[in-house]
Amino acid sequence: MWTILLKKKFEEEELNLAMLQLKNPQLFKTLVSGDYSDIPEKYYLRIIHKAIKFMDIDMDTFNLYATTRNKYEGEINTEKTALPFWFSVDKKFLAFNIMLQLRDYRNIFHYLTEYLKGKKHISYCDYGCGSGSLSLALNARNEFEKMTFFDLDCYHSDFVKYYISSCKMNAKWFDILKEEETEQYDVVVCLDVLEHIEESYNTLVKLSKKVKKGGLLILKGAFEIDSYSHLPLASKNFYVDNNGPEFLSAHFMNIKKFYYPALLSGAFIKK
């Protein structure tokens, strides 16, 4: 049933169904073999090679980790119960998150690459960056003037900080729990984050303040997808206690829909 719904969603958006092949767990083999002239591959490979060096593992081990979802025995239904999970993530989670971002966000990579053509001096923010793979690959392609990453201070953030330092990027990383930074950006990306935050609506309001007038917000919140790490209170806060979609419509113009089974997904220009 889910496959049928996903196929229908792709057909409605007139998207090439070949994109579905990107859901194949063997994507890694595609990334490490064949012709890398296609835009993403050479930038994706750079991320993978850096990750392998950071984790001190070989490619076979990375491939194994990247195709194995972490199992967590604890119960997650609030931010308080979720924190032990996020602070326990390890090499397996990092590899899995890298491949998830490079696979599932591929069309966002293409969209932003086209959007940024001819634009200079771009400031960029990734809020709730995880492994930061999408944004790091984009920077390798576009060379942003300034980048900022936000997330919990855990293992995948250590990789982001390592990548920034080893590549001598003009970028900063901030602890999302201690955030005091108030700068505005030309592009703000927040993908698969809001469904993990109890005050999801307030987080959207905070994000909107980070986007310059006329700037771009790339947003995806998979509230309706059942996952052990998605918080029930996040969806309630966004849709029931508040009206997240109404806030977006009032402050942003939706210029692009993306192709996920997520209701909240797209590119938005700040009015």
C-alpha positions as CSV (number, residue, x, y, z in Angstrom):
1,M,0.0,0.0,0.0
2,W,2.8,2.4,1.0
3,T,4.6,1.7,-2.3
4,I,1.4,2.5,-4.3
5,L,0.9,5.8,-2.4
6,L,4.6,6.8,-3.0
7,K,4.3,6.0,-6.7
8,K,1.1,8.1,-6.9
9,K,2.9,11.0,-5.2
10,F,5.7,10.8,-7.7
11,E,3.3,10.7,-10.6
12,E,1.3,13.7,-9.3
13,E,4.5,15.7,-9.2
14,E,5.5,14.5,-12.7
15,L,8.8,13.2,-11.3
16,N,10.9,10.7,-13.2
17,L,10.1,7.4,-11.5
18,A,13.8,6.4,-11.9
19,M,14.4,8.5,-8.8
20,L,12.8,5.7,-6.8
21,Q,15.9,3.7,-7.5
22,L,17.7,6.0,-5.1
23,K,15.8,4.2,-2.3
24,N,17.9,1.1,-3.1
25,P,20.0,0.1,-0.2
26,Q,22.9,-0.7,-2.6
27,L,23.3,2.9,-3.4
28,F,26.8,2.8,-1.9
29,K,28.0,0.6,-4.8
30,T,26.8,3.2,-7.2
31,L,28.7,5.9,-5.4
32,V,32.0,4.0,-5.4
33,S,32.0,2.7,-8.9
34,G,31.4,3.9,-12.5
35,D,31.5,7.4,-13.9
36,Y,31.6,10.2,-11.4
37,S,30.9,13.0,-13.9
38,D,27.3,13.2,-12.7
39,I,27.1,16.2,-10.4
40,P,26.6,14.6,-6.9
41,E,28.8,11.6,-7.0
42,K,32.2,13.3,-6.7
43,Y,31.0,15.5,-3.9
44,Y,29.3,12.6,-2.2
45,L,32.5,10.5,-2.4
46,R,34.4,13.3,-0.7
47,I,32.0,13.1,2.3
48,I,32.3,9.3,2.5
49,H,36.1,9.3,2.3
50,K,36.3,11.9,5.0
51,A,33.9,9.8,7.2
52,I,36.0,6.7,6.7
53,K,39.1,8.5,7.8
54,F,37.3,10.1,10.8
55,M,35.9,6.8,12.0
56,D,39.1,4.8,11.2
57,I,37.3,2.1,9.3
58,D,37.5,0.6,5.8
59,M,34.9,0.9,3.0
60,D,33.4,-2.5,3.6
61,T,32.7,-1.7,7.2
62,F,31.3,1.7,6.2
63,N,29.0,0.0,3.8
64,L,27.8,-2.5,6.5
65,Y,27.1,0.4,9.0
66,A,25.5,2.5,6.3
67,T,22.9,-0.2,5.6
68,T,22.1,-1.1,9.2
69,R,19.6,1.0,11.2
70,N,20.6,1.5,14.8
71,K,18.5,-0.3,17.4
72,Y,17.6,1.5,20.6
73,E,16.0,-0.4,23.5
74,G,14.8,2.6,25.4
75,E,11.4,4.3,25.1
76,I,11.3,7.6,23.2
77,N,8.2,9.7,23.7
78,T,9.5,13.0,25.0
79,E,12.6,15.1,24.4
80,K,13.9,14.1,27.8
81,T,13.7,10.4,26.9
82,A,15.1,11.1,23.4
83,L,18.3,12.7,24.6
84,P,20.0,9.5,25.9
85,F,19.4,8.0,22.4
86,W,21.0,11.0,20.6
87,F,23.9,11.1,22.9
88,S,24.5,7.4,22.5
89,V,24.9,7.5,18.7
90,D,28.1,5.9,17.3
91,K,29.9,5.1,14.1
92,K,27.0,2.9,12.9
93,F,24.6,5.8,13.2
94,L,26.9,8.3,11.6
95,A,27.4,6.0,8.5
96,F,23.7,5.4,8.3
97,N,22.9,9.1,8.5
98,I,25.5,10.0,5.9
99,M,24.0,7.6,3.4
100,L,20.4,8.6,4.3
101,Q,21.2,12.2,3.6
102,L,23.2,11.5,0.4
103,R,20.4,9.3,-0.9
104,D,17.1,10.9,0.3
105,Y,18.2,14.5,-0.1
106,R,19.6,14.1,-3.6
107,N,16.9,16.1,-5.3
108,I,17.4,18.9,-2.8
109,F,21.1,18.9,-3.7
110,H,20.1,19.3,-7.4
111,Y,17.5,22.0,-6.6
112,L,19.9,24.1,-4.5
113,T,22.7,23.7,-7.0
114,E,20.4,25.2,-9.7
115,Y,19.0,27.9,-7.3
116,L,22.5,29.0,-6.3
117,K,23.9,29.3,-9.9
118,G,25.2,32.8,-10.4
119,K,24.7,33.8,-6.8
120,K,27.7,35.0,-4.8
121,H,28.5,35.7,-1.1
122,I,25.9,33.3,0.1
123,S,25.4,32.6,3.8
124,Y,24.0,29.2,4.7
125,C,22.6,27.6,7.8
126,D,21.9,23.9,8.5
127,Y,19.6,23.6,11.5
128,G,19.6,20.1,13.0
129,C,22.4,19.1,10.6
130,G,23.0,15.5,11.8
131,S,26.0,14.3,9.8
132,G,25.8,17.5,7.7
133,S,26.3,15.5,4.6
134,L,24.0,17.3,2.3
135,S,25.3,20.7,3.3
136,L,29.0,19.6,3.2
137,A,28.5,18.2,-0.3
138,L,26.7,21.5,-1.4
139,N,29.6,23.5,0.0
140,A,32.1,21.4,-2.0
141,R,30.0,22.2,-5.1
142,N,29.1,25.9,-4.4
143,E,31.7,27.2,-1.8
144,F,29.5,29.3,0.4
145,E,30.9,32.5,1.8
146,K,29.8,31.4,5.3
147,M,28.2,28.3,6.8
148,T,26.7,27.6,10.2
149,F,25.7,24.2,11.6
150,F,23.4,23.5,14.6
151,D,22.9,20.2,16.4
152,L,23.3,18.3,19.6
153,D,26.9,17.9,20.8
154,C,27.2,14.2,20.0
155,Y,29.2,11.8,17.7
156,H,27.8,13.0,14.4
157,S,28.5,16.6,15.3
158,D,32.1,15.6,16.0
159,F,32.3,14.5,12.4
160,V,30.9,17.8,11.2
161,K,33.5,19.7,13.3
162,Y,36.3,17.4,12.0
163,Y,35.2,18.0,8.4
164,I,35.1,21.8,8.9
165,S,38.6,21.8,10.4
166,S,40.3,19.4,8.0
167,C,38.9,21.2,5.0
168,K,39.6,24.6,6.5
169,M,36.1,25.8,5.8
170,N,34.7,29.2,6.8
171,A,32.1,27.5,8.9
172,K,31.0,27.3,12.6
173,W,29.1,24.7,14.6
174,F,26.8,25.5,17.5
175,D,25.2,23.4,20.2
176,I,21.5,23.5,19.5
177,L,20.7,23.3,23.2
178,K,22.8,26.4,24.0
179,E,22.0,28.4,20.9
180,E,22.4,32.2,21.3
181,E,23.4,33.0,17.7
182,T,21.0,35.5,16.1
183,E,22.5,35.9,12.6
184,Q,20.3,35.8,9.4
185,Y,21.1,33.8,6.3
186,D,20.4,33.7,2.6
187,V,19.6,29.9,2.8
188,V,18.4,28.0,5.8
189,V,17.9,24.2,5.7
190,C,16.0,22.2,8.3
191,L,15.4,18.6,7.3
192,D,13.8,15.9,9.4
193,V,14.2,17.9,12.6
194,L,10.8,19.4,13.7
195,E,9.3,16.0,14.3
196,H,11.9,15.4,17.0
197,I,11.2,18.6,18.9
198,E,8.2,19.1,21.3
199,E,8.0,22.8,20.7
200,S,8.1,22.3,16.9
201,Y,6.0,25.4,16.1
202,N,8.2,27.7,18.2
203,T,11.2,26.2,16.4
204,L,9.6,27.1,13.0
205,V,9.1,30.6,14.3
206,K,12.8,30.7,15.4
207,L,13.9,29.4,12.0
208,S,11.9,32.1,10.2
209,K,13.9,34.7,12.0
210,K,17.1,33.2,10.7
211,V,16.0,33.7,7.1
212,K,16.8,37.0,5.4
213,K,13.9,38.8,3.6
214,G,13.9,37.2,0.2
215,G,16.0,34.3,1.5
216,L,15.3,30.6,1.1
217,L,14.0,28.1,3.6
218,I,14.3,24.4,2.7
219,L,12.0,22.5,5.1
220,K,11.0,18.9,5.6
221,G,9.0,17.7,8.6
222,A,7.9,14.1,8.5
223,F,5.3,14.4,11.3
224,E,3.0,11.7,9.9
225,I,5.6,9.0,9.4
226,D,5.7,6.6,12.3
227,S,9.3,6.3,13.7
228,Y,10.5,5.4,17.1
229,S,12.3,8.7,17.4
230,H,9.5,11.0,16.3
231,L,7.7,12.7,19.2
232,P,3.9,12.6,19.4
233,L,3.9,16.0,21.0
234,A,5.8,17.5,18.1
235,S,2.9,16.9,15.7
236,K,0.3,18.1,18.2
237,N,2.3,21.3,18.9
238,F,2.6,22.0,15.1
239,Y,-0.9,21.2,13.9
240,V,-3.2,21.2,16.9
241,D,-2.0,23.6,19.5
242,N,-0.8,25.9,16.8
243,N,-1.2,26.3,13.0
244,G,2.2,25.7,11.5
245,P,1.1,25.7,7.8
246,E,-0.8,29.0,8.4
247,F,2.4,30.6,9.8
248,L,4.4,29.4,6.8
249,S,1.8,30.8,4.4
250,A,1.8,34.2,6.2
251,H,5.5,34.6,6.2
252,F,6.8,32.6,3.2
253,M,5.9,31.9,-0.4
254,N,6.1,28.2,-1.3
255,I,8.0,28.0,-4.6
256,K,8.8,24.3,-4.7
257,K,7.4,21.0,-3.4
258,F,9.7,18.1,-2.8
259,Y,9.0,14.5,-3.4
260,Y,8.8,12.8,0.0
261,P,5.9,11.1,1.8
262,A,6.1,14.1,4.1
263,L,3.3,16.6,4.1
264,L,5.6,19.4,5.2
265,S,8.2,19.6,2.5
266,G,9.3,22.3,0.2
267,A,11.3,25.4,-0.7
268,F,10.0,28.7,0.7
269,I,10.9,32.3,0.0
270,K,10.6,34.7,2.9
271,K,8.2,37.6,2.2
